[in-house]
Amino acid sequence: MIFDTNVLIYLSKYILNPEKILIGDTAISVITKIEVLGFVFQNSAEHDLLLNICNELKVISLSDEIAEATINLRRNYRIKLPDAIIYATALVENVPLLTNNIKDFKSLDGKVKLVNPLDL
């Protein structure tokens, strides 16, 4: 399963239970790592927690295949570049996308299963 950026934020704010979320084969796109760790935190403990989570998860780099899938998504749908990269990563990896922003992805091609972490 690929985690959207909001999943990591919810984990850092203890909105989600890590024991329910951090199970099985879980990964993040490199863009998720950039988004979450590029934020300037007022609370260094929250940054450290997110850094530890990112270090524990598999980080999927931007490959040519993911780049091509992202290009196709951007051509065919009105989607922000980070969201397109995250969705394309799940598409290429052929795994579900765990996101609380279902609406951001629902209008896409439907080839990726969308899972809301708050429903787990």
MARSE-290674 format. One record per atom (N, C-alpha, C): residue in three letters; chain; atom name; x, y, z. Coordinates in Angstrom, 3 decimals. Example, Ala and Ser with C-alpha at 12.3 -4.5 7.8 and 13.67 -1.06 7.14 Angstrom:
<lokols>
LOKOL   resn   chain   name          x          y          z
LOKOL    ALA       A      N     13.190     -5.690      7.800
LOKOL    ALA       A     CA     12.300     -4.500      7.800
LOKOL    ALA       A      C     13.200     -3.300      7.800
LOKOL    SER       A      N     12.850     -2.250      7.080
LOKOL    SER       A     CA     13.670     -1.060      7.140
LOKOL    SER       A      C     12.900      0.030      7.870
</lokols>
This chain:
<lokols>
LOKOL   resn   chain   name          x          y          z
LOKOL    MET       A      N      0.838     -1.171      0.000
LOKOL    MET       A     CA      0.000      0.000      0.000
LOKOL    MET       A      C      0.885      1.237      0.000
LOKOL    ILE       A      N      0.485      2.245     -0.762
LOKOL    ILE       A     CA      1.191      3.523     -0.802
LOKOL    ILE       A      C      0.441      4.511      0.090
LOKOL    PHE       A      N      1.170      5.247      0.908
LOKOL    PHE       A     CA      0.569      6.247      1.787
LOKOL    PHE       A      C      0.609      7.614      1.126
LOKOL    ASP       A      N     -0.517      8.308      1.149
LOKOL    ASP       A     CA     -0.546      9.712      0.774
LOKOL    ASP       A      C      0.079     10.510      1.921
LOKOL    THR       A      N      0.470     11.722      1.645
LOKOL    THR       A     CA      1.124     12.566      2.640
LOKOL    THR       A      C      0.263     12.761      3.881
LOKOL    ASN       A      N     -1.052     12.903      3.701
LOKOL    ASN       A     CA     -1.920     13.151      4.859
LOKOL    ASN       A      C     -1.901     11.996      5.855
LOKOL    VAL       A      N     -1.622     10.802      5.399
LOKOL    VAL       A     CA     -1.558      9.654      6.313
LOKOL    VAL       A      C     -0.389      9.832      7.294
LOKOL    LEU       A      N      0.741     10.282      6.795
LOKOL    LEU       A     CA      1.889     10.503      7.677
LOKOL    LEU       A      C      1.610     11.629      8.665
LOKOL    ILE       A      N      0.948     12.676      8.192
LOKOL    ILE       A     CA      0.605     13.782      9.084
LOKOL    ILE       A      C     -0.331     13.304     10.183
LOKOL    TYR       A      N     -1.329     12.502      9.823
LOKOL    TYR       A     CA     -2.252     11.969     10.824
LOKOL    TYR       A      C     -1.536     11.067     11.817
LOKOL    LEU       A      N     -0.557     10.305     11.348
LOKOL    LEU       A     CA      0.224      9.477     12.269
LOKOL    LEU       A      C      1.009     10.354     13.246
LOKOL    SER       A      N      1.594     11.435     12.739
LOKOL    SER       A     CA      2.410     12.303     13.601
LOKOL    SER       A      C      1.573     13.058     14.625
LOKOL    LYS       A      N      0.300     13.248     14.326
LOKOL    LYS       A     CA     -0.594     13.957     15.246
LOKOL    LYS       A      C     -1.428     12.974     16.079
LOKOL    TYR       A      N     -1.120     11.690     15.952
LOKOL    TYR       A     CA     -1.785     10.630     16.703
LOKOL    TYR       A      C     -3.284     10.555     16.417
LOKOL    ILE       A      N     -3.657     10.938     15.205
LOKOL    ILE       A     CA     -5.046     10.791     14.758
LOKOL    ILE       A      C     -5.275      9.350     14.298
LOKOL    LEU       A      N     -4.234      8.742     13.765
LOKOL    LEU       A     CA     -4.285      7.341     13.325
LOKOL    LEU       A      C     -3.426      6.484     14.252
LOKOL    ASN       A      N     -3.877      5.270     14.447
LOKOL    ASN       A     CA     -3.148      4.311     15.262
LOKOL    ASN       A      C     -2.099      3.617     14.383
LOKOL    PRO       A      N     -0.824      3.789     14.681
LOKOL    PRO       A     CA      0.210      3.166     13.857
LOKOL    PRO       A      C      0.089      1.644     13.765
LOKOL    GLU       A      N     -0.445      1.017     14.813
LOKOL    GLU       A     CA     -0.587     -0.438     14.799
LOKOL    GLU       A      C     -1.596     -0.900     13.759
LOKOL    LYS       A      N     -2.529     -0.036     13.373
LOKOL    LYS       A     CA     -3.505     -0.367     12.336
LOKOL    LYS       A      C     -3.018      0.021     10.943
LOKOL    ILE       A      N     -2.095      0.966     10.888
LOKOL    ILE       A     CA     -1.677      1.534      9.609
LOKOL    ILE       A      C     -0.343      0.960      9.124
LOKOL    LEU       A      N      0.608      0.850     10.018
LOKOL    LEU       A     CA      1.962      0.436      9.630
LOKOL    LEU       A      C      2.102     -1.078      9.678
LOKOL    ILE       A      N      1.313     -1.753      8.847
LOKOL    ILE       A     CA      1.352     -3.214      8.784
LOKOL    ILE       A      C      1.516     -3.648      7.331
LOKOL    GLY       A      N      2.099     -4.790      7.148
LOKOL    GLY       A     CA      2.263     -5.328      5.808
LOKOL    GLY       A      C      3.251     -4.521      4.981
LOKOL    ASP       A      N      3.132     -4.664      3.681
LOKOL    ASP       A     CA      4.006     -3.945      2.759
LOKOL    ASP       A      C      3.480     -2.527      2.573
LOKOL    THR       A      N      4.125     -1.585      3.221
LOKOL    THR       A     CA      3.725     -0.191      3.123
LOKOL    THR       A      C      4.886      0.627      2.585
LOKOL    ALA       A      N      4.535      1.656      1.820
LOKOL    ALA       A     CA      5.570      2.476      1.198
LOKOL    ALA       A      C      5.036      3.884      0.982
LOKOL    ILE       A      N      5.961      4.772      0.660
LOKOL    ILE       A     CA      5.598      6.124      0.274
LOKOL    ILE       A      C      6.339      6.483     -1.001
LOKOL    SER       A      N      5.762      7.404     -1.735
LOKOL    SER       A     CA      6.443      7.979     -2.885
LOKOL    SER       A      C      7.510      8.942     -2.370
LOKOL    VAL       A      N      8.537      9.131     -3.140
LOKOL    VAL       A     CA      9.565     10.098     -2.770
LOKOL    VAL       A      C      8.950     11.488     -2.606
LOKOL    ILE       A      N      7.896     11.809     -3.357
LOKOL    ILE       A     CA      7.252     13.122     -3.228
LOKOL    ILE       A      C      6.595     13.265     -1.861
LOKOL    THR       A      N      6.073     12.191     -1.301
LOKOL    THR       A     CA      5.496     12.243      0.041
LOKOL    THR       A      C      6.580     12.567      1.062
LOKOL    LYS       A      N      7.719     11.935      0.917
LOKOL    LYS       A     CA      8.834     12.220      1.821
LOKOL    LYS       A      C      9.245     13.683      1.704
LOKOL    ILE       A      N      9.320     14.191      0.489
LOKOL    ILE       A     CA      9.690     15.592      0.272
LOKOL    ILE       A      C      8.652     16.528      0.884
LOKOL    GLU       A      N      7.376     16.231      0.644
LOKOL    GLU       A     CA      6.317     17.087      1.174
LOKOL    GLU       A      C      6.321     17.126      2.698
LOKOL    VAL       A      N      6.381     15.969      3.311
LOKOL    VAL       A     CA      6.220     15.905      4.763
LOKOL    VAL       A      C      7.460     16.407      5.504
LOKOL    LEU       A      N      8.635     16.110      5.004
LOKOL    LEU       A     CA      9.846     16.544      5.711
LOKOL    LEU       A      C     10.278     17.947      5.301
LOKOL    GLY       A      N      9.704     18.477      4.222
LOKOL    GLY       A     CA     10.016     19.827      3.783
LOKOL    GLY       A      C      9.241     20.895      4.527
LOKOL    PHE       A      N      8.288     20.478      5.341
LOKOL    PHE       A     CA      7.485     21.408      6.131
LOKOL    PHE       A      C      8.303     21.886      7.327
LOKOL    VAL       A      N      8.179     23.159      7.671
LOKOL    VAL       A     CA      8.878     23.698      8.838
LOKOL    VAL       A      C      7.984     23.507     10.064
LOKOL    PHE       A      N      8.393     22.625     10.932
LOKOL    PHE       A     CA      7.615     22.297     12.122
LOKOL    PHE       A      C      7.985     23.200     13.275
LOKOL    GLN       A      N      6.988     23.642     14.018
LOKOL    GLN       A     CA      7.244     24.380     15.255
LOKOL    GLN       A      C      7.636     23.407     16.355
LOKOL    ASN       A      N      7.205     22.173     16.208
LOKOL    ASN       A     CA      7.464     21.143     17.200
LOKOL    ASN       A      C      8.494     20.171     16.621
LOKOL    SER       A      N      9.701     20.193     17.147
LOKOL    SER       A     CA     10.761     19.327     16.614
LOKOL    SER       A      C     10.463     17.844     16.843
LOKOL    ALA       A      N      9.701     17.530     17.881
LOKOL    ALA       A     CA      9.354     16.135     18.144
LOKOL    ALA       A      C      8.482     15.575     17.019
LOKOL    GLU       A      N      7.591     16.399     16.481
LOKOL    GLU       A     CA      6.744     15.946     15.373
LOKOL    GLU       A      C      7.602     15.689     14.130
LOKOL    HIS       A      N      8.549     16.577     13.858
LOKOL    HIS       A     CA      9.463     16.366     12.730
LOKOL    HIS       A      C     10.254     15.080     12.918
LOKOL    ASP       A      N     10.776     14.880     14.123
LOKOL    ASP       A     CA     11.575     13.680     14.400
LOKOL    ASP       A      C     10.738     12.413     14.227
LOKOL    LEU       A      N      9.501     12.449     14.666
LOKOL    LEU       A     CA      8.608     11.299     14.503
LOKOL    LEU       A      C      8.383     11.011     13.023
LOKOL    LEU       A      N      8.115     12.054     12.240
LOKOL    LEU       A     CA      7.906     11.870     10.798
LOKOL    LEU       A      C      9.170     11.361     10.111
LOKOL    LEU       A      N     10.306     11.859     10.524
LOKOL    LEU       A     CA     11.578     11.378      9.973
LOKOL    LEU       A      C     11.749      9.895     10.268
LOKOL    ASN       A      N     11.444      9.485     11.491
LOKOL    ASN       A     CA     11.536      8.068     11.860
LOKOL    ASN       A      C     10.569      7.216     11.045
LOKOL    ILE       A      N      9.343      7.709     10.848
LOKOL    ILE       A     CA      8.367      6.965     10.038
LOKOL    ILE       A      C      8.879      6.827      8.608
LOKOL    CYS       A      N      9.368      7.926      8.035
LOKOL    CYS       A     CA      9.890      7.875      6.657
LOKOL    CYS       A      C     11.065      6.906      6.543
LOKOL    ASN       A      N     11.896      6.868      7.564
LOKOL    ASN       A     CA     13.050      5.965      7.544
LOKOL    ASN       A      C     12.639      4.501      7.658
LOKOL    GLU       A      N     11.480      4.240      8.248
LOKOL    GLU       A     CA     10.994      2.870      8.393
LOKOL    GLU       A      C     10.265      2.365      7.143
LOKOL    LEU       A      N      9.703      3.278      6.370
LOKOL    LEU       A     CA      8.928      2.890      5.197
LOKOL    LEU       A      C      9.814      2.778      3.964
LOKOL    LYS       A      N      9.405      1.939      3.053
LOKOL    LYS       A     CA     10.067      1.873      1.754
LOKOL    LYS       A      C      9.729      3.164      1.016
LOKOL    VAL       A      N     10.736      3.833      0.465
LOKOL    VAL       A     CA     10.524      5.053     -0.309
LOKOL    VAL       A      C     10.742      4.709     -1.778
LOKOL    ILE       A      N      9.695      4.918     -2.567
LOKOL    ILE       A     CA      9.758      4.575     -3.985
LOKOL    ILE       A      C     10.189      5.799     -4.777
LOKOL    SER       A      N     11.308      5.677     -5.436
LOKOL    SER       A     CA     11.866      6.775     -6.227
LOKOL    SER       A      C     11.062      7.015     -7.489
LOKOL    LEU       A      N     11.309      8.144     -8.094
LOKOL    LEU       A     CA     10.642      8.512     -9.337
LOKOL    LEU       A      C     11.350      7.822    -10.501
LOKOL    SER       A      N     10.727      6.783    -11.027
LOKOL    SER       A     CA     11.273      6.038    -12.166
LOKOL    SER       A      C     10.711      6.609    -13.463
LOKOL    ASP       A      N     11.265      6.170    -14.590
LOKOL    ASP       A     CA     10.728      6.589    -15.888
LOKOL    ASP       A      C      9.275      6.150    -16.045
LOKOL    GLU       A      N      8.951      4.961    -15.556
LOKOL    GLU       A     CA      7.580      4.454    -15.669
LOKOL    GLU       A      C      6.601      5.302    -14.842
LOKOL    ILE       A      N      7.011      5.679    -13.644
LOKOL    ILE       A     CA      6.169      6.545    -12.810
LOKOL    ILE       A      C      6.058      7.925    -13.452
LOKOL    ALA       A      N      7.151      8.433    -13.999
LOKOL    ALA       A     CA      7.120      9.736    -14.674
LOKOL    ALA       A      C      6.150      9.712    -15.851
LOKOL    GLU       A      N      6.176      8.657    -16.661
LOKOL    GLU       A     CA      5.262      8.553    -17.812
LOKOL    GLU       A      C      3.809      8.465    -17.353
LOKOL    ALA       A      N      3.547      7.699    -16.298
LOKOL    ALA       A     CA      2.186      7.595    -15.768
LOKOL    ALA       A      C      1.728      8.951    -15.234
LOKOL    THR       A      N      2.632      9.670    -14.595
LOKOL    THR       A     CA      2.317     11.011    -14.087
LOKOL    THR       A      C      1.987     11.957    -15.235
LOKOL    ILE       A      N      2.759     11.911    -16.279
LOKOL    ILE       A     CA      2.514     12.752    -17.463
LOKOL    ILE       A      C      1.135     12.460    -18.035
LOKOL    ASN       A      N      0.793     11.191    -18.155
LOKOL    ASN       A     CA     -0.526     10.822    -18.690
LOKOL    ASN       A      C     -1.653     11.317    -17.793
LOKOL    LEU       A      N     -1.471     11.213    -16.503
LOKOL    LEU       A     CA     -2.493     11.711    -15.575
LOKOL    LEU       A      C     -2.653     13.218    -15.702
LOKOL    ARG       A      N     -1.542     13.930    -15.794
LOKOL    ARG       A     CA     -1.602     15.392    -15.895
LOKOL    ARG       A      C     -2.225     15.831    -17.218
LOKOL    ARG       A      N     -1.996     15.071    -18.266
LOKOL    ARG       A     CA     -2.594     15.402    -19.569
LOKOL    ARG       A      C     -4.099     15.181    -19.582
LOKOL    ASN       A      N     -4.543     14.149    -18.891
LOKOL    ASN       A     CA     -5.942     13.736    -18.984
LOKOL    ASN       A      C     -6.838     14.247    -17.858
LOKOL    TYR       A      N     -6.248     14.712    -16.765
LOKOL    TYR       A     CA     -7.039     15.121    -15.609
LOKOL    TYR       A      C     -6.450     16.396    -15.013
LOKOL    ARG       A      N     -7.271     17.150    -14.379
LOKOL    ARG       A     CA     -6.802     18.339    -13.657
LOKOL    ARG       A      C     -6.376     17.881    -12.259
LOKOL    ILE       A      N     -5.113     17.615    -12.113
LOKOL    ILE       A     CA     -4.582     17.100    -10.852
LOKOL    ILE       A      C     -3.243     17.767    -10.568
LOKOL    LYS       A      N     -3.032     18.089     -9.307
LOKOL    LYS       A     CA     -1.778     18.707     -8.893
LOKOL    LYS       A      C     -0.633     17.721     -9.092
LOKOL    LEU       A      N      0.530     18.246     -9.391
LOKOL    LEU       A     CA      1.696     17.400     -9.665
LOKOL    LEU       A      C      2.021     16.434     -8.522
LOKOL    PRO       A      N      2.084     16.869     -7.255
LOKOL    PRO       A     CA      2.387     15.892     -6.190
LOKOL    PRO       A      C      1.356     14.765     -6.117
LOKOL    ASP       A      N      0.080     15.108     -6.245
LOKOL    ASP       A     CA     -0.964     14.075     -6.213
LOKOL    ASP       A      C     -0.827     13.129     -7.399
LOKOL    ALA       A      N     -0.493     13.670     -8.557
LOKOL    ALA       A     CA     -0.312     12.829     -9.743
LOKOL    ALA       A      C      0.850     11.855     -9.551
LOKOL    ILE       A      N      1.929     12.313     -8.954
LOKOL    ILE       A     CA      3.085     11.441     -8.712
LOKOL    ILE       A      C      2.728     10.343     -7.716
LOKOL    ILE       A      N      2.037     10.714     -6.643
LOKOL    ILE       A     CA      1.650      9.727     -5.625
LOKOL    ILE       A      C      0.712      8.675     -6.226
LOKOL    TYR       A      N     -0.287      9.119     -6.979
LOKOL    TYR       A     CA     -1.230      8.192     -7.614
LOKOL    TYR       A      C     -0.496      7.319     -8.631
LOKOL    ALA       A      N      0.359      7.916     -9.446
LOKOL    ALA       A     CA      1.113      7.153    -10.448
LOKOL    ALA       A      C      2.011      6.114     -9.794
LOKOL    THR       A      N      2.556      6.431     -8.632
LOKOL    THR       A     CA      3.389      5.472     -7.902
LOKOL    THR       A      C      2.560      4.255     -7.509
LOKOL    ALA       A      N      1.369      4.495     -6.971
LOKOL    ALA       A     CA      0.485      3.376     -6.617
LOKOL    ALA       A      C      0.074      2.596     -7.854
LOKOL    LEU       A      N     -0.190      3.299     -8.946
LOKOL    LEU       A     CA     -0.587      2.662    -10.204
LOKOL    LEU       A      C      0.518      1.745    -10.725
LOKOL    VAL       A      N      1.721      2.255    -10.795
LOKOL    VAL       A     CA      2.852      1.470    -11.315
LOKOL    VAL       A      C      3.187      0.309    -10.387
LOKOL    GLU       A      N      3.101      0.540     -9.094
LOKOL    GLU       A     CA      3.399     -0.519     -8.118
LOKOL    GLU       A      C      2.252     -1.519     -7.996
LOKOL    ASN       A      N      1.095     -1.157     -8.559
LOKOL    ASN       A     CA     -0.105     -2.005     -8.549
LOKOL    ASN       A      C     -0.549     -2.333     -7.116
LOKOL    VAL       A      N     -0.648     -1.262     -6.313
LOKOL    VAL       A     CA     -1.070     -1.393     -4.925
LOKOL    VAL       A      C     -2.102     -0.309     -4.609
LOKOL    PRO       A      N     -2.890     -0.494     -3.543
LOKOL    PRO       A     CA     -3.853      0.538     -3.139
LOKOL    PRO       A      C     -3.163      1.807     -2.648
LOKOL    LEU       A      N     -3.923      2.891     -2.679
LOKOL    LEU       A     CA     -3.462      4.180     -2.165
LOKOL    LEU       A      C     -4.254      4.501     -0.906
LOKOL    LEU       A      N     -3.555      4.665      0.203
LOKOL    LEU       A     CA     -4.179      5.025      1.473
LOKOL    LEU       A      C     -4.188      6.539      1.583
LOKOL    THR       A      N     -5.377      7.136      1.543
LOKOL    THR       A     CA     -5.506      8.589      1.568
LOKOL    THR       A      C     -6.822      9.009      2.199
LOKOL    ASN       A      N     -6.778     10.113      2.909
LOKOL    ASN       A     CA     -8.011     10.691      3.424
LOKOL    ASN       A      C     -8.622     11.645      2.394
LOKOL    ASN       A      N     -7.891     11.942      1.349
LOKOL    ASN       A     CA     -8.361     12.847      0.298
LOKOL    ASN       A      C     -8.882     12.058     -0.896
LOKOL    ILE       A      N     -9.846     11.220     -0.659
LOKOL    ILE       A     CA    -10.417     10.387     -1.717
LOKOL    ILE       A      C    -10.888     11.261     -2.881
LOKOL    LYS       A      N    -11.494     12.401     -2.571
LOKOL    LYS       A     CA    -12.046     13.281     -3.608
LOKOL    LYS       A      C    -10.966     13.773     -4.576
LOKOL    ASP       A      N     -9.729     13.894     -4.111
LOKOL    ASP       A     CA     -8.646     14.348     -4.977
LOKOL    ASP       A      C     -8.308     13.332     -6.063
LOKOL    PHE       A      N     -8.642     12.074     -5.833
LOKOL    PHE       A     CA     -8.253     11.005     -6.741
LOKOL    PHE       A      C     -9.432     10.295     -7.405
LOKOL    LYS       A      N    -10.626     10.508     -6.880
LOKOL    LYS       A     CA    -11.800      9.756     -7.321
LOKOL    LYS       A      C    -12.120      9.951     -8.808
LOKOL    SER       A      N    -11.832     11.128     -9.348
LOKOL    SER       A     CA    -12.170     11.410    -10.739
LOKOL    SER       A      C    -11.123     10.885    -11.728
LOKOL    LEU       A      N    -10.093     10.235    -11.227
LOKOL    LEU       A     CA     -9.052      9.709    -12.106
LOKOL    LEU       A      C     -9.514      8.408    -12.760
LOKOL    ASP       A      N     -8.611      7.687    -13.331
LOKOL    ASP       A     CA     -8.939      6.518    -14.159
LOKOL    ASP       A      C     -9.530      5.328    -13.410
LOKOL    GLY       A      N     -9.500      5.337    -12.087
LOKOL    GLY       A     CA    -10.089      4.250    -11.312
LOKOL    GLY       A      C     -9.271      2.978    -11.287
LOKOL    LYS       A      N     -8.027      3.053    -11.714
LOKOL    LYS       A     CA     -7.181      1.856    -11.754
LOKOL    LYS       A      C     -6.479      1.575    -10.429
LOKOL    VAL       A      N     -6.576      2.514     -9.498
LOKOL    VAL       A     CA     -5.954      2.344     -8.186
LOKOL    VAL       A      C     -7.062      2.303     -7.144
LOKOL    LYS       A      N     -7.014      1.293     -6.289
LOKOL    LYS       A     CA     -7.978      1.204     -5.195
LOKOL    LYS       A      C     -7.640      2.285     -4.172
LOKOL    LEU       A      N     -8.644      3.073     -3.801
LOKOL    LEU       A     CA     -8.486      4.135     -2.831
LOKOL    LEU       A      C     -9.032      3.678     -1.486
LOKOL    VAL       A      N     -8.247      3.834     -0.431
LOKOL    VAL       A     CA     -8.644      3.410      0.908
LOKOL    VAL       A      C     -8.511      4.584      1.857
LOKOL    ASN       A      N     -9.571      4.885      2.586
LOKOL    ASN       A     CA     -9.542      5.959      3.568
LOKOL    ASN       A      C     -9.017      5.386      4.880
LOKOL    PRO       A      N     -7.924      5.940      5.422
LOKOL    PRO       A     CA     -7.366      5.384      6.657
LOKOL    PRO       A      C     -8.289      5.529      7.858
LOKOL    LEU       A      N     -9.197      6.496      7.803
LOKOL    LEU       A     CA    -10.118      6.689      8.922
LOKOL    LEU       A      C    -11.194      5.620      8.955
LOKOL    ASP       A      N    -11.282      4.821      7.887
LOKOL    ASP       A     CA    -12.238      3.712      7.829
LOKOL    ASP       A      C    -11.645      2.387      8.297
LOKOL    LEU       A      N    -10.356      2.392      8.611
LOKOL    LEU       A     CA     -9.694      1.148      9.032
LOKOL    LEU       A      C     -9.924      0.872     10.505
</lokols>
